[in-house]
């Protein structure tokens, strides 16, 4: 039996409540396929569109609270879809969503340089108006403009022992959603939330390391990682070594805020111990990826 952490991207969740309810049904089938094959699975997920929508609707709500709310409502749909799929296959495995806090360094330089896109896309004119209100906006992959917030690196998962206990009890755990609620430690054991959104791929790599996972699977909108993406000489990669990946990173082959953190997170996990493997692929190709038939594979 392998321990697997699956990191779901926005494409696995949809962009609206209705889309999400439909998307998680398909997502649940792929997750339960892995479980039925004898694997133990922990699920984490992004929240870029969702946390931005919550934040824009609730001006007075701290960003940390918006992250917590996104964990709960995405987890609600995910755990119910997974539960239904488990029961449909006559399996008896409980499913639980854990509101998860993630420790960050208050001196992380990311707080001085917001880069994490959240929320919906805007036109250039709309973005310019929003910038006048104090928001930081960037052009995002040719699809329009989005708000960006700070994205510090995760350094510890506060509820990791609870996740391990739930796994030991045989439960399917959904944890670390949206990168976890970013917190710093202050005096008297207080955890103080900070206005940021942690990249879910780095959270997934840390989570996989902390629970002793064998496999990290990062799901995205393409079947494989590519170099020269979008060009006539595009090359789809079956595997990447540490040396090759670092070379391509130096060349700027992977877009920041898109494929770059996925590749970096995969490298971070496989370098965390012997026998660790990582895979980047499409949701619908997970099982073929595990069998080595597709996806981009990372090993030391």
N, C-alpha and C positions, 0 to 999 in steps of 0.2 A: 504494500500500500504506500502510495506517495502522498506527501502533504503538498498541496498546491494552493498558491495565492493567485486569484484572478483579479486583475484590475480592469474594470469596465470603463470604457470611454463614453462620451456623450452619444455616440452613434448607437450604443446599446440601450440607451434610456429614452431617446426621443427629446424633443424640444418643447413640448407642451404636455399638460396633464393627460390629455387623451392619447397623444403619441406614446407617452411613457407607459400607460396602462397596457397598450398593445405591444410595445417593444419588450417589456419585461417578460411577457409570455414566451417569446422566442428565446430570450436570454436564459430563462429558467430551464428550457429544454436542454440547451448546451451544457449548463452547469450540472444538471441532474444526470446527463449522459456520463460525465466524468465521475460522479459519485457512484453511479450504478456499475461503473467499471472497476470499483474498488478503491477509489481515491478519496482522501479527506480534503475538503475544499473550504477555504475562507475567501469571502468575496469583499472587495473594496471597489469604490467607484468614484468617478469625478462628479463635479457639481457646478461646473462653470456656467452653463446657461441658467440653471435653477437658482443658484445663490444670487446671481445678478438680478433675476426677476424678483426674488424676494426683497432684495436690497432696494430696488427701484420703487417697489410698492410701499415700503415701510421706511421712510426717510429717517425716522428717529431711532430705528432699530440698529444697535451695534452690529458690525459685520460678523463678529463671533457668534452672535445669536442667530444671524441669518444662516451661517454654516450649520449650526445645531439644528435649525428647522429643516434645512435641506437634507441632512442626514436622516431625520425622522421620516419625512414624507417620501423620500426615495426608498429608504429601507422598508417602509410600510408596504409599498407596491411590490418591491423585490421579494420580501419574505413571504408574502401571500402567494405570489406567482410560483415561487420555488416550492412552497408547501403544497399547493395544488398539484404540481407536477410530481412531487414525491409520492403523494397519496394516490395519484392516478396510476402509479407503477407498483402499488401495493408495498411501498417501503414505509418504514416507521422511523423517520428521522426528524427530530424537532429543528425548527429554524428560528433564529433570533437576530435582531438588529441591536447593536450596542452603540450608544452615543459615546463617541471616542474623542478624547483630548490628546493633543500632540504637543510635546514640549519643543520650544524653539529657543534660540539664543537671542536675547534682547539686543545684542550688539551685531547681529547679522547684518551685513552690508545691504542685503536685499531691501531693508526698510528704507534705504535712501534712494532706491531705484525700482519703482513699481514696474512689473513686467507681466503679471498674470492676468490674461483677459477673462473678464466675467460678463455675464449678461448678454443682451441681444446686440445685433449689428445696427449701426447707424450710418446715415449718409455723411459726407464730409461737412455739409452745412449744419446738420444736427450735432455732430461731434464738436464743431467750433463753438456752438452755443453752450454745450455742456462743459467745455473747458473753462468758460467764463464763470461757472459756478464752483470751480475748484477741482473738478474731476480731471484725471489724467487719461487721455484718449490716444489710441494708436491705430494705425491701419493694420488689419489682421489678414494676412495671406490673400490679399486681393478680393476679400469678400465684404469689405466695408470697414467701419471703425467701431472699436469696442473700448469700454472702460478697462483700465488695467489697475491692479492693486499690488501691494508688496507680496512676495512669495518666498519667505524664509525657508531654509532647509530644516526638515524634521530631525531631531536628535534623540527623542525617546517617545515611546507610546505609553501614556499614563496607565491605561487599562490592559496592558499586555498580559498580566497574570490572570485577569478575568477571562480574556480570550482563550488562554491556554486551558483554564479550568472548563470552559464551555466545550472546547474541542475534546478534552479528555472524557467529557460526559457524552460524546458522540453527536454533538449538535453541529448544524451548519451555521456558521457565524458570518454575519455581515458587519464589518467594522471599518473604522478609519475613513468613512465616507467623506468625499470632498477634501481629502488630505488630513482629516481630523480638525478639531477646533484648536487653533493655535493658541497656546498659553505659555506664560513664563512663570517661574517660581519666584515668589516674593516672601517676605518674612511671615512667620507663624504658619508655615505650610500652605499658604494661600496660593492658588493657581489663578493668575490674572489673564484674561483674554486679551489678545492684541489684534488690531485691525489688519488682517491679512488673510490670504487663502493659500494653503500649502499645495504644491503640485501633487496630484494623486499618484503619479508614477513613482516619485521619490518616497512617498508614504508607503506605497505597496512594497517597494524594495526593502525598506526598514522593517515593515510588518513581517515580510517573509523571512528576513534574517532573525528577528526576535522570536518567532514561533518555531524556528528550526525547519522551515519548509524546504522541500527538495526542488520545487519548480516555481518560478514566477512567470505567469502568463499575462502579458500586456496586450489588451485588445484595442484595435484601432480601425480606421476606415479603409485600410489597404491590406492585402494578403501578405505582403512582404515589405521589408525596408528596401529603399532604393537609393542609388546615387544618380546624379544628373536627373533628378525627378522633374517631370514635366518637359523634358528635352527629348529630341529625336534619339539620342544615344543613351536613354535611360537604361539602367542595369538593376535588375531585381536580385536581391541577395538571399541565398539559401542559408548562409551562416556568416558570422562575424567573429573574428578573434579580437582580443583586447587591442592588439597592435593595429589591426586593420580599422577598427572602429575609431580609435584615437586619431589615426591619419585622416579619416574622412571628416571627423569633427573639426580638426585643424583647417581643413579645406573649406569648411562651412557648408558641407553637403546636407546637413540636417537642420530644418527650420526651427529656430527658438520658439518655445511655446507650442510646438507641434511634435515633430519626430525627435528633436534633440533630447528633451527630457526622458523620453521613452528609452532611447539608446543608452543614455547615461545611467538610468535606473537599472536597466538590464545588466550593464557592466558592473555597477555597484553591488548588485546581488551575487552575480557569479564569482566575484572576487572576495566574497565574504566567508568562503569556506570550501572545502573539498566536496566534489560531487554535486555542486549547485548548477542548475541549468535555467535558462530563461528563453522565452519565446515571444515574439511579436507577430501577431497575425489578426485576421478577421474573426469575429465572434463565431460565424458559421463554420469556420475551418479549424476550431479548437481541437477536435478529436483527431483530424488528419495531421494537425501540427504535432500533437503529442506522439503520434506514430512516425514522425519524421518525414511525412509526405509533402508538407508545405510549411509556410511561415519562415521567418528568419530566426535561426537558433544561435544562442550565445553559450559558449563554454570556455573555461580557462584553458 
